[in-house]
Amino acid sequence: MLMRGGTSKGAFFLAADLPSDSQERDQLLLEVMGSPDPRQVDGVGGAHPLTTKVAVVSPSDREDTDLEYLFLQVSVDQPVVTDKQNCGNMLAAVGPFALERGLIAATARRPSVRILMRNTGGVAVATFPVEDGHPVYAGDTEIAGVPGSAAEIRLEFEDIAGASTGALLPTGRVSDMVEDTEVTLIDNGMPVVVLKTDDLGVTGYESCEELEANADLTRRLEQIRLAAGPMMNLGDVASATIPKVTLVSPPRAGGALSTRTFIPHRCHQAIGVLGAVSVATACLLPGSPAAQVARLDPAGSVVRLEHPTGSFDATVRLTLDGEPTVESAGIIRTARKLMDGMVYPRSY
C-alpha cells in the first residue's frame, strides 16, 4: 500500500509478505523502488529521500504494544537500504495501515494504538479517527508541506530520549565545540546536530536549493557531521543517514525559531517529525545554540519550528533540575492512503 505519512510518502508492507532474510528483503525493496537511479523511473520511488521510504508492519509479540513498525530508508541513487534511523512521519500512517490490513480492530471512534518502533525500541501511541471500523482520512487538519487538509493523527512518544545514542545529550553537555563550531548534540528520538546559521556564514532563510548549491556550506556541514558521529556514540557515520544537521536562526513568522535541516545531504523541504522533537527540545535547554536564537512563549509548552514550507508544532516538557529529563513529547500529523495493490519488482 502506498501511503502518505506526514510530509513523507512510501510503501507499506506486512512483515509476513517480505523475505525474512534482510539482504533478500533489501534487494527486493531496491527493485521495487527503482534504486539506484536518480529518477527511479523503473520503480515506485519518488526520486527524493522523503518519498522513497518503506514501513514494515506486524502484530507485536509484546504485551505492552499492539504493533511493531520497522522503518527502512531506501537510497535513491545508491544501492543502499538502512534501518539506522526512525521516521515519525511514516509512523503517522502505521495505525491506519494496520487497521486496513486487519492487524488491529477498532471499536472506538478514536482508538489509541501502541506501536513499538523497532529501529530504536521506543514506543509511540497513535490516536486516529475511525468510522464503521475503517480509518477516516478526510478532515480539517492542515500541516505545512502537505496541500489541503486531512484527519488529525496524534502521536505521543514514550522513552525516546537517547534511543539511538544512549542519552538525550550523548556528551553530557548542552553545548560542544565541533570543528570550531558551537553545536548541541541531542537525541530525543532522532540524533541531530543543532548549530546557528551565524556561525556558518548564511542567514538561515535561504531556500533548500540555494543551500544545497553552496558547496562551501555543504562541505563544512559534512565535516561537522562526521566529527559529531563518534561523539554521539554513532561511530563512523560516513555512510549513515544519521545524525541529521539542523541550522537554526531567529524566527520570522511568529514561531520559536527558523530551521533548515539536512537529512543528511539533502535539505529537507520541511523538517522530520522526530528531528523536530529533538530540535524543539534543544530550544528548551538554556545556553544551547538553539536557545540563544529562540523566542519562546514562557507560558506555553508548544514549540513552533519554522521551516522552508511552513511550520511544525512540537509539544515537549522538560525537567531541568540537574540532568535534563524529558517528561513528555508529542506532535500532530495527518496521513492518507494513496494506492492499494500489487507492485512488480524488476526480477518479477
MIZAVO-70275 format. One record per residue: x, y, z of N, C-alpha, C in turn. Coordinates in pm, whole numbers, plus 50000, padded with zeros to 5 digits. Last residue first. Layout:
% residues N
XYZXYZXYZ ...
This chain:
% residues 348
510634903748864509374896548852509324888548724 512824919448899513074905048883511794897048868 511784944748944512434941848816512604926948792 508544940949111509984944249105510584940048970 505434953449121506194943549047507664947749040 502724954249349503884960949292504804950349234 499184955949381500384947949361501494956549302 497484978049612497514968349503498814960549500 496395009949676496474996549733496464986449620 497275043549737497055032749641497215019449711 497045061949949497155066649812496825055849710 495785071450259496025060150169496005065250026 497345095950462496315092550364496745080250284 497675116350760498125105750669497005102850570 499065140950986497965135350907498545124450818 500015149651326500285147051185498985143151114 501285164451615500075161351537500465160251390 503255152351896503035160451776501715156351711 505135151652206504045147852118503925157352001 506595141352510506795147352378505675142552287 507615144452855506685140352751507035147452621 509965147153006508765141753068507755136952965 513375143952984512175146052904510995139352975 515715160853181514925148653164513665151953086 518995172753244517705174653174517005161253149 520265169053571520375164753433519035166353363 518975195053771520025185253750520145181753603 515955203553649516655202253777517695191253764 514435204153425515795209553414516555209053546 512255185053247512665188253384514125192253378 510135193852972511435190153025511515193253174 507925186152719508025190352859509315184652915 506855196052401507895189452479507885195152620 505245194952105504995197152247506005189052327 505695211751799506055200451884505785204352029 504655222051485504465223551629504825210651701 506085237451212505835224651274505735226851424 505515256450907505935254951047505495241351101 506725261450580505715264850681506245263650822 508765253250418507415253250362506335256150466 511225255450562511085261350428509665262050374 510065263050902510885255650807510575260650666 509755270051249509565274351112510535266451021 508375254051515509585254751436509235258951293 507025260651820506745261251677508045263551601 506385243052099507505249552031507215249051881 504195244852369504325241952226505495249952169 503795253052621504635241152607504835237452461 503845287252749503355276252665504325264552659 504875308652880503665302752938503185290552861 506995318152734507275312352866506065305452928 507555311652411506465316352494506645310252633 510785319952277509835310452334508745317552412 512795323452034511855332452102510695323852151 516235313951994514805310952002514045322052073 518935317252001518215324551896516705322851906 519765302452220520335315752201519575323952098 518645277652190518065286552290518565300852273 520425267052000519025269351965518375279152062 522865265352146522765273952027521315277051989 522025266352502522275259152378522235268852260 521255280752724522635281652681522945274452552 518725258552834519395271552847520855270952805 516795240652628518005238752709518755251952718 514775243252449514425244652590515615243052683 515775237452201515355251252227515155253752377 516055209852214517265218052223516925232552253 513405202852166513985200352297515225208752318 513225209551898512375216651995512915214752136 514995190251797515335204451786514515212651884 513565166451857514905168651911515285183451907 511225170851710511135168951855512505171451919 512285171851452511655183751509511545182751660 513085145251425514085155851422513545168651481 510615133651423511465131351540512635141151542 509655145751173508915145651300509835144451419 511735167350968511225154351010510575154951148 510665195850795511535190450899510915177250944 510805204750467510115208350592511065204950707 512605198050279511655208550243510795212650363 515955193050377514545189050395513645200850358 518665190350166517955199250257516475195650259 520765161450167519735169550101519065178250206 522335149150352522995156550245522035164650159 521025134350547521955144650592522545153150480 519435160450567518955147150606519715135050551 519365192850714519995184150614519845169550660 517115219250770517625206250813518175198350695 516615249650906516945243550778517675230550813 514335270451093515205258751077515445255550930 513695296451328513675291851190514665280451175 511725295651634512945297951558512785292351417 509095298451715510165299151815511515301651750 507125320151497507485307751562508535309751669 506585343151351505875341051476506185328151548 508295343051133506845341951112506095338251239 510965342551184510465353551100508955353851090 513345334651447512125332551369511745344851289 516945331151417515755337151477514525335651388 518075297551325518205312151322516945318151384 519825266851276518785274651340519125289551335 520225236851100520685250651115519535258851173 520725203651175519735214251166520375227751195 521475172351052522065185251089521005196051070 521255138251171520825149251086521515161951133 523875113251217522895122951263522455132451152 522245092250975522215099751100523655102251142 522735076950758521815088150739521605096150867 526145066850683524895066150759524035078450731 528675067050589527675060950502526315059850571 529965080650797530175084950659529115079350565 530005076651065528695079251004528815083350858 531465056751298531715062651167530385064251094 529615061351604530735056151527530955063751398 527745070751773527235065051648528355059351561 528195085851997528165071252012527605064351889 528625111751942527245108151973527065093051987 531235112551868530885119351992529475115752038 531105100151614531695093051727531355099351862 529625122551478529185108751487529785101051603 530945146951458529955145351564529555130751584 532505144651233533175145851362532215143351478 530505143651041531415132251055532135132651188 529365169251076528575157151099529465145051122 531465186251002530925186851139530165173951170 531735178850733532865177650825532385177350970 529215185950640529585171850641530795169550731 529345213750665528345206250741528695191450748 531385219550479531615221850622530615214150708 530105212450240531355205850279531615207550428 527955230050237527685215650247528945207950286 529365255050220528485251750332528305236650345 530695253049977531475255150099530645251450221 528545250249795529495239249814530305240749943 525435256449776526545262949845527565252249883 523265242749686524215247349585525445254049645 521775239049914522415227249855523455231149751 520855265449950521765259550047522485247449989 519185268849728520335277749748521345271449842 517295248949775518105248449653519345257249668 516065257350008516855245050009517775244449889 516535293250046515785281450003516685269150012 517545310850347517705307050207516805295050175 517595317050606516315319550539516395316150390 520075314950706519095305150752517735307050691 522215330350628521175336550710520245326350774 525665319750664524395320450592523345326250685 527995314850809528035324550701526795324850614 527955299251029528195292450902528205301950783 527135311151256528465305151260528865298851128 524545318151200525545328851210526955323351206 523085294751228523485298851093524545309751096 523995272451490523455285251444523975288651305 523035237651519524005248451518523415260851456 522665204351616521985217251606523035228351615 522465172551506523465182751536522805196251512 520505145851628520585158151549521745166651600 518865115251639520135122151663520285134151570 515595113651756516415114251634517725121351669 514725111152016514015103751913514765103451781 516505132052103515195129552164514305122952059 519585138652114518845127252062517575125352146 522175162252026520965158452100520255146852032 524565184852053524405171152005523295164952089 524865217651960524235208752057524065195251989 527865236451887526735228051849526095222151974 530145259151755529345255451870528095247851825 533035249551579531675254651570530885249951691 535465236651543535465251051575534085257451563 534645209951522535235216751406535135231851421 532605215851788532925205751688533415212951563 532005220952118532695226652003533105215351911 528765218652274530085213252241530685221252128 526275221252522527005227652413528365221052397 525285204852715524325212052632525005217852509 526735172452771526825187052771525765193152679 526845145652739526585150652874526605165652884 527005136152491528285140252551528105144752695 524295130352437525295119552436526625123352499 521555138552581522755146052544523925136252548 519945115852610519405127952549520535136752499 521665085252525521355096152618520765107852542 521995065752333522145061952473521825072752572 521465069552066522805073152115523045069552261 518855062752008519925058351916521315060151975 517385071852228517045058952168518155053852077 517495094952381518665086352376518445073152307 514085094652439515335101852462516505092052464 511795079752432512565080552307513885087952326 509705073152617511075068052633511865068452503 506995077652402507435073152533508885068352525 505015101852233506185093352238506575090152381 502025104552053502695107052180503835097052194 500285118151788501355109051826501985113551957 497215120051624498015124851736499025114151776 495955130151329496555118551393497495123751501 493105144451175494185145851273494635132151324 492485142050825492125139050963493335139851055 493425170450618493115156350640492795154350787 493845194450350493695190750490493315175950499 496185209250113494865205350162494875201750309 499575197450078498435205350033497125200150093 502135198950312501165189950250499965198250205 503655217850434504345208850344503435199050275 502005219050747502835225650647503595215450564 498795205050779500185205250821501025211150709 495455207950892496455211350791497845210550853 492445191550945493775194451000494755196850886 489935183350873490255197550855491605201450916 489565152950678489425161150797489885175250769 489765118850573489355132650547489195140150679 490255093350669491385101250620491025115950599 489455069850901488945082050839490145090550797 489555034250884490205047150911489505058450838 486645015450989487635018950887488285032350922 484535010051160485675000851159486745003851059 482845031951133482405018751087483575009051071 485605052651152484155052351132483785038851070 488165068551342487645056451277486135057851261 491095088851391489655087051382489255074751301 493815080551618493315084951488491825081751477 496775080251797495325081451809494785087451681 499565061851896498905068851786497395068551807 502315062052089500885059852098500215068451991 505445045552062504595056952028503135052852042 508485035852210507055033152192506345046152159 511795024852101510835033752167509405030052134 513525009951951512985003752072512015012552148 514505018351708515105023951829514625017451957 513265003051514514575008851486515275013351613 510724996051606511804986251616513184992151589 508515009851797509365014251687510645006051691 505454997451879506874995851907507664999851783 502545014651949503415009951841504855009351889 499245013452047500625014252096501545007251996 496545033251959497305021251927498735023251974 493345043852034494765046152057495505032952041 490485053651836491285043951911492715048551929 487915070151819489295074851814490155065151896 485665054351832485745063951720487155069751708 486315019151903486095033051942486215042151820 486994996151773485604997451815485285011751854 489094981351554488774994351612487294994851644 491734957751549490314960651536490034973751606 494664951051353494014955751474492534957551444 495194940151109496084936751219495514940951354 493794946350878493184937250974494094932951087 494664965350705495124951750680494594941650783 493584988850808493234984850672493564970150647 494964989251052493514987151052493044982650914 497524994350959497274981951033495784978851039 497125019750845497525008350760497194995150830 496505035351076495525033250970495865021450880 499105031851211497835027751268496755025551163 500985043051026501075029051067499745024051124 501115069550961500225061150880500185046650926 502995080551130501625085551137500645076651063 505435069851054504765064351172503305068451178 506295087150861505715074450818504965067650933 507225106651049506185109750951505515096950902 509225095151202507955098351266506855102051169 511465070851157510755081251080509395083451143 514835062251262513395060951267512775071251175 517805045951136517065057351187515585053951192 518965023751025519675030351134518965042651188 518355007350819517405007650930517975015151050 518755012550465519255013350603518105013650703 519915002650156518725003050240519205002950385 521455011249851521545010749998520155011350059 522715017849595522045005149627522085002449776 521855052249532522815042349577522075029349608 519895070749478520935068849377522045059349419 518055067449698517605069849561518675065749461 517815043449961518545053949891518025055249749 515265038350187515855033450062516545045249993 514925032450518515195043250423515905037350302 512495016350700513645014250613513775025850515 511155009551017511315019150909512585016050832 508914987851159510304989251119510364998851002 506734983551417506974991551296508464992751274 504264964051571505684966851554505884973351418 501444968951793502054967451661503564969351670 500774970352062499854963751969500524960251837 502504964952375502314971752247501414963452157 502804949652601502594964052620502444971752490 503354923752531502064926452593501764941352601 504804916952211504904922252346503524925652400 504514910351953504544899152046504594903852191 502464929151730503524928651830503384916251918 502004925051376501474924851513502634923751612 503884947551159503464934251203502794935351339 505274965150883504384964951000503974950551030 507544986350743507234972050757506494970450890 507805012450516507375008550651507004993750648 510085031550328509375018850343509035016750490 510545058750092510605052750225509765039950230 510885080949920511435067749889511625060150019 510385106849970509315099349904509795085549858 512625117750079511375119150155510235111050095 514665114049887514665106050010513335106550086 513305111449556513765120049665513735111749793 511975095949372513165103349327513635113549429 509955079249471509615092949435510785101749397 509525045249354510115055649437509835069449383 508675024849197507635033549253508195044049347 510715021148897510145016749024509135026849075 512205031748694511775017848680511215012248811 512985057048762511995055848655511445041648644 514485070848947513745058948989512625055948888 516195091248890514785093148856513885082148910 518665081648983518185094649031516705097248999 518895049149094518615057048973518055070349020 519375017249228519795031249226519555037849091 515755017849266517085022749302518145012549259 513065011349249513765015749129515125021649157 511525000049446511615014649442512295019849316 511854972849389510504978549396510564993849379 514614970149412513974968049283512574974049279 514944975549684515654983649586515014982349448 513414954549789512934968349804513654977849708 515024932349726513664933449672513164947849677 517234938249882517384937649737516024938949670 516104936350138516614949250091516784949349940 515434908750148514404919150162514884932350103 517944897050134516964894450028515874905150030 518974907150374519634910350247518684908050130 517244896450570517304910950550517984914750418 514964870750533516374874150526516514888950489 512264870050494512734871050632514224874450637 510644889350239511604878850279512074881050422 507244899950315508594902650270509514891050309 504844894950435504864894850288506254897150231 505094898450705504954884650656505024883750505 505034926050737506314919050751506244905050692 503244944150497503174934950609504504927450615 504334976550391504254962150372503944955250504 504095006850222503834999750347503624984950316 506095030950068505405018250054505295011450190 505615066850107506355054550083505455042550075 506315100350205505495091050127506305078450104 506005128150437506735117650366505755108650290 504755144950606505315150850485506175140950408 502455121250717503015134450740503485140650610 502505096650487502515098450631503195111650662 500795083150220501485095050271501385094950422 501285050450087500625059650179501485072150198 500655021549906501355034349907500575043949995 500854988150000500005000050000500895012450000 
